[in-house]
Amino acid sequence: MPYKERETVKLYYTIGEVAKMFEVNTSLIRFWEKEFDIIQPKKNKKGNRLFTQEDVNNFRVIYHLVKERGYTLQGAREKLRENKYGTINTVEMVKSLESIRHFLLELKKEL
């Protein structure tokens, strides 16, 4: 039986890893952390920010609202306050539809 690598699940992400996920600067990550109270990173003894998967998901929602939908920061804060879970569900739905679209385009290329 061949050796199978296990897929590891990270508990914490550094600010650089989070910035790379969204293709933004680390300064924007720090700024959004201050602006949105739903992001609560842990800090180690050196003061480095460590983001959980929940924080990354919250960044995904904020990124969707601000960068993709064009909300202002105040508008995004109000939207999250009004209907956080509905907004999160919408972002997850858009993400899954984009992955389906990508899969179908790859399938079309192979035909």
Number of C-alpha atoms within 10 A of each C-alpha: 3 4 5 6 6 6 6 6 7 8 10 18 17 15 19 16 14 21 19 12 12 13 10 13 13 16 12 11 18 13 10 17 16 12 13 17 9 18 19 16 19 12 11 9 6 6 8 12 18 19 20 18 13 15 19 19 15 19 22 19 22 25 19 20 21 17 11 10 11 12 16 12 15 12 13 20 19 12 16 20 12 11 10 16 11 12 18 18 12 14 19 15 12 13 14 12 12 12 12 12 12 12 12 12 11 11 10 9 8 7 5
